[in-house]
């Protein structure tokens, strides 16, 4: 099933943010994603980066990434790059670099973290080739100055809208928080196996939650469910 376009979902904001950063810095590729359960990527928007590469990263290499958000959840870093947390020689010895980054001609990676309530909720990843060279201190300073403005917009505009949407749908159909999580992933086009992986649930549990959602919303198919919820969200918007 094709993914539904969610009203108020911050794709425009993500695209404009990447456009701005790419106008300020020379990058080979970049991506802006929201952080879902288990640090999985959601709402991915990319610039010159194939989504298949991101899927490969999440399934095989994310646990190797020294910039994985889970490793920096408790810190206060807003912008961090690989060569700042280990020596260049060590970076180039990593299996993550040798097996994933190097074959795609990536060498230098910097991440911008966005937090809400102390938790990382979104990340912008910026990638450069060897030929483009490392991120300079001036460039990193510029990114650190830009980060608070982007974080404020994300927290003050888009998150409240998403919270309001979840609350409205939950109250209308008496859905639990987990049923809402399943519903959001259905709207994104995810199948049951993908939902199970995303939420770290067993497949029977996902099917049970989905049956509850179907019953509470008085639908019998995914297509009917998407049509009904999208109609509700458009009214809210």
N, C-alpha and C positions, 0 to 999 in steps of 0.2 A: 504494500500500500504506500502510495506517495505521501511524503511528510506534509503535514498541514503547516501553513504559515501562521504563526501565533500573533495576534494583535499585541502591540506593545513590546514584543520581544526585541531586545536591543540590537538587532542586526544592523540597522542603519548607524547606530552609535558605534558599533564595532568596526564597521566598514570605514566610517569617517575617521576613527581613531587610527586605524592602520594606514589610511591615506595620509594623515597628518605625519605620522612617524616616518613613513617612507619618503615624505617630502623633506624631512629634516636630516635623515640618515641614509647612507647607501647600504641597502640590504639585499641579500639574494632572495630571501623569503621571510614571511612573517605570518603569525597566526594569533587570533584573539579568541579565547574560549572561556566559557563559564565552567566552574569546577563543580562536578556533581558528586554523588555518593562514591566513596572509595577513590576520590581524586580523579575520577574519570572525566573526560572532556565532554561538554555539552554545549550546544549552540555554537559550534565551531564556525568561524569566519576566517578565511585565509587570503593571503596575497602571494601569488606565485608559488603555491605549495599544494600539491595534490592531496586530497582528503584520504586517498589510499595510503599515502605515506604516514599520515596521522594515525590511521587504523593500525598500520604495522607497528608504529611506535607504542600505541596503547596495549597491543596484544603481546608484543615480544620484548620491547626495550624500555618501557616506562620505569620498571623497577630498577633499571641500571642508571637512570638519569640522575646525575648529582644535583640537578636543579629541580627535581621532582618536588612539587609544592608540599608534599607530606613531610619532607625533610626540613622545611622552613616555616612550618605552620606556627611554631612558637616564637619565631624571631620577629624582628621589626624591620627586616630588609624590605625596601620598596623596589630596588633594581639590583640584580645580582648577575654576574657572568661567571662562566666556568673557570676562567683563568684567574679569578679572584679568590677561589676557594681551594685551588691546588695549582701546582706548577704546570707550565705548558708541557713539559716532558711527561708528567703524569697524565695529563689530559689525553695526550696522543697515544698513551699505552692502554687506555681504557678500552674494553671490549665494546662499550657503547659507542665510542668514537670510531674504532676500527671497523665494526660491523654495520653500524647504522649511519653515522654522520658522514664519514669519509667517502663511502661509495656514492653519496649524493652531492659531493663537493661542498660539504659544510664543515667549517672548522671552528668558527667563533659563534658562541651562543650567549645571549643575554635574555633574562626574563624580567618582566615588570609584574609585580604582585599587587592585587587589589584585595583589601580586607573589609570585613564587616563583623563587628563584635569580636575582633581578634582572629577570625577565621579567614583563610584565603578563599575568596569566592570567584575570582577570575584571574586570568593570566594573559599577558601579551608576550609571545616568544618571538625573538628577533634572531635571524641566522645570517651569517656571512661566510663567504668562501675564503680560502687562503689568500687568493689574489686581492680581495677587498681589505684584508688586514684586520687587526684587532680593534675593539672599541676603545677609543681614546678617553682619557679622563674628562675632557671637555664634553664629549658626547654623553658619557655616563651622568655627568652633572646635569646636562640638559634634560635627560630622561627623568632624573630624580626630581627636577623642578616641574616637569610636566605631569608626573604621576598623581599628585594630590588633586589636580583639577579633573582628571579623568575619573579618579576614584570617587570624588564628590558627586560627579554627574551620575555615575553608576549607582551609588548608594541613595542619592536624594531623589532621583527620577525613576529609574527602571526597577529597582528592587521593590519600592513601595507599590508600584503598579502590579508587579507579579504577586506580591503578598495579598493585595486587594483582590486579584483575580482568584487566587487559590481559596481565599476566605469565602468569596461569593459562591463559587462552585461547590465548595464543601458544605456550606449552609443550605444551598438550594437542593442538593441531592443527599445530604447527610453522609458524606464520604469521610473516611478516616484519612489521616495523614499519609499512610502507606498506599491507600487506594488512590489518593491524589498523585503520588509519585508515579504509580503505574499508569494512571491516566495521562500525565504529561509525556511519558515516554511513548505511549500509543499515539498521541498527537504528533510526536516527532517522526513517526513512521517505524518505530522499533518493533520487531517481532518478539514473541515470548522469550526466546532464548537470549536475545540481546537485553531484554528487560531484566531477566534473571541475573545475567552477568553484571549489569549496571548496578542493581540494587543488592547484589550478593544474596539472592534468594533462590530457593529450589524452584524448579519448573512447576511442580504441582502447586506451590504456594502462589506463584504468579498467576496461574490459571484460576485459582480460587479467588484471588483479589479481583481479577478481571470479570469473573462471573458475578461477583458482588456489585461491581461498577455497572455492568450491563443491567442487572436487576433494578438497581436504584435509579438508573437513568431511563429505564423502560425501553431499552433497545436490545437487538438480538445479534447485531453484527458490528464489527469495528467501523465500517463505513458510516453506519447510522450514528454510532457514538461520536465520531469525529464531526459529522454534520451538526449534531445537536449541540455539542460543546462549543464549536466554533461560532454557531449562531448566538449562543449565550454570551460569549466573549465579545462579539461584535456589538451587542447591545450595551455591554459594560463600557466598551471603548467609546 
